[in-house]
Amino acid sequence: MRAVLLMGHVFSAGEKLSVTGEAQHHLANVIRLEKSEQILLLNGAGAKAEASVLEISKKEIQFQLAEVVQVLPGVQLDVLILIPKKDALESMLKAATEMGVGKILLVKGQRSQEKLPEERRVQALLQSALEQSNNPWLPEVTGIAKMSEVSLDQYGEILMMDVASDPTKAAQKVRIAGQKTLLLVGPEGGYSPEERAMILSWPQTRIVTLPTPILRAPTALIAGLGWCHARA
C-alpha cells in the first residue's frame, strides 16, 4: 500500500480528514492521488492510518480513515555522520530513515568536503525514504559544526566503524538492554588523526570492524546499522 506523510496530523479511526494548502497541492499534483485509492497515512510520530480518498478538489483532499495504529519506537539507535560528498550523504540520509534510526547527527568533519545541507532538501529526502519504507517515525536531524560540540551524555555506547587496532575497544556482539547507541561513520577520507584520538578517548567508544575491504561511507552506514539490528 502506498504511504503518504502528513506531518504532525493526529489520526482517529473512522474520522474524515481534510487536507488543504501545500500538502493538498503535493498530494494532488505531485503524488497524483486518485479518488477511492487506498492509502497508508503516516504522521512521522509513530501513527499509521489506513485510509481511502473520498474527494479531490482544487483546494482540498478528503480521506476516510479506517484502522489507526500507534507504533512504538524501535531500537534506541542514532547515527553520527561526518559529512561526505553530496551524493553519498543523500544516500545515507535515505538509508538511515529506511532502517529506523531515531536521530541523525550531521557533523562537519575535518575531512568533510561538503557544508551542512539545506534543511528543505534534507526533509524532502527523509520524507521520500519514509514513504518508500512505510516507516512511521521520521528521524530528527541535527547539524553540528564540529566533533567537539557533540553531546554524548545520553549514549551508553558509541560504535565507531573502523579498523580495530585496540582489542579492548572491540564492540560487543550482544547489546546491553536499556542503553542508547550512537553509530559513527566517517567521510570518504576517513577520520582525521585528531578526530580519531577524540573518539577513542570517549569511555563509551567501541569499534565495529567487518571482514571486508574498505567501504564507501553509504555502504559503511548500511553495514553498521545491519550489524546493530542483528544483535538487538
N, C-alpha and C positions, 0 to 999 in steps of 0.2 A: 504494500500500500504506500502510495506517495505521501511524503511528510512535508509539512509547512510549518515554519516557525512564526508564531505570533508572540513576540517577546513581551513578557510581563502580563499577559492576559490570565485571568482566573477562569477556569472551566468548571461548569456544573453539569452533571448528567441530565439530559432531557431539555436543556435550555436552547433557545435560539440566540446565536451570537452574531452580531453585526460588526463588520469591519469596514472602515472608511479611510480616507486620506491616502498617505503614501503607501500603507500596507495594501489597501484596495487596489491601487494602481499596479503594484508589483505582482499581486496575485492574478489580476485580470489580464495584464498586458505583457508581463514577463513570463510568469509561470503558465499563464493561459488556462486557468481552471475552467471547467465546463459544468453546466447545470446538471445536477443529480450525481456528480462524481463523488465517489467515496474517497475520503482522505484522512490522514492522521495529523492532528494538530499538536504542536509542541509549544510550550511556553518558555523553555530554557531554564526552568527552575524545577524540573522533575515531573511535570504534569504531561500526560499523554491522553488525548481525547479522540475517539473515533467519531467522525462526522461526515455528513453529506452536504453538498452545496445546494441550497434551496433556491436562491435567486442571485443573479449577477446583473448589476446596472452600472451606469457610468460613474456613480458616486459610492456605491455600496455593494458589499457581498454579504449574504446571509448564510450561516451554517446552522444545521440542526445537529446538536451534539447527542451522541448515544452514550457509550461507556466512557468513563473517565478514570484513569489510574494515576496515582501519585507514586513515582518510583524513587526509592531511597538512593542516596549517593553510593557509588561503588567503592572500590579500593581507595584508601586515602593516599593518593599518589599525585604529586605535582612534578613539573619539569622545569628545568632551567636551561635555556638555550643561549649560548654565546653566538650572537647573530652571524649567520653565514651569508653567502650571496643570496640575492633576491629570490631566484627560482627555488633554491634549496630551502630557504626559510618558509616560503609559501607552502611547499610540500610538507614541511614539518608541522606547521600550524594545522593543516588539514588532518594529518596523521594523529596528532595529539588529541584533537577533538574526536575523531572516529574511535580512538582507543580509550576514551573515557577519563582523561586526566581532569583534575579539579582546577588547577591554576597553571598558567604558563608565564614564566618569568623570562622576559627578553632582556638580555644584558649586552651592552656594548663592550665586547672584549677587546683586549689589546691587539688581537689579530683579526678582528671583525672588519670586513671591507664595506659593510653597509651601515647606514644610520638606522635609528629606530623607525619602523614603518609607520605609515599614516594610519590613524585609528579607523577611519572609514574602510580602508582596504582590508585591515585585519578582521573587522567584524563581518565583512562580506565573505571572506574565506571561511570563517568559523561557521557562519550560517549555512553556507553551501555544504560543508562537511557534516554539520549536524543533521540537516535534512536528508543527506545521502545515507547516513548511517542509522537514522532514527534514534539517535542519542537524545534523551530528554534533558540532559544537563549541558548548558553552554559554559565552556571554561571561562574563568576570569583571567584576563591578560594584563600584565603589568610591565611597563618599560622601565628599565633601570640603567643609569648612566655608566656605572662601573661595578665590578665584582664586590668591592669593599662595602657597597651600600646595601647588599642583600641581607635581609633579616632572616635569621636561621633558628630563632628560638622555638618555633613550632614543630621542628623536624626531629624525630628520634633517630633517623639515619639519613645520610646523604650518599647516594650512589653515583660514582664517577665512572663514566665509560672511558676506559683507558687500559694501557698495558700494566699489569700488576708487577711492580718492582719490589714491593714490600709485602711479604706473606701475612704480616699481622693486619694488613689493611684489606685483605680479601673479603668480599661480600659474602654473607651467609645465604645459603640456598633456601632456608626456611625463614619466612618473615615473622617477626615478633608481633603478636596481635596487639592492636591499640596504638601503635606508633605510626606517625605520619612519615612518608618517604618523599625525598626530593631526588629526582634523577637529573644528572648533569650531562650535557652533550656539548662538545666544543665545536668550533668552526672548522673549515677545511684545513686551515693552517695549524690546527691543534691549539692547546693551551700554551700561553707564554710561560717562561720559567717562573715569573712572579706569581702568575695565577695558579700554576701547579703547586707551588710552595704554600700559597694561601689555602687552597682547597685541602691539601693534605694535612695542614695544621689544625683543621677543624676536627674536634674529637668524634663527631658523628660520621666522618667520611669513611666509606668503604669503596673498594674498586671492583667494578664488574669487568672481567676480561673474558672475551669469547674466542674460541679457537678458529679465527677467521683471518683473512688478510685485512689490511687497513680498510675501514668502512667510510663511505661518504657520510656526511652529517645526517641526511634524512634516513639512510639505512641504519646508522648507529642508533638513532632515536627509536625507530620501529623495533629493532632488535632488543634494545634495552627495555622498552615497555613490555615487549613479549616476555622477556626474562622475568620482569617484576610480576606480571599477571600469572605466569606459570607457577610461581611459588606462593601466591596469595592464598 
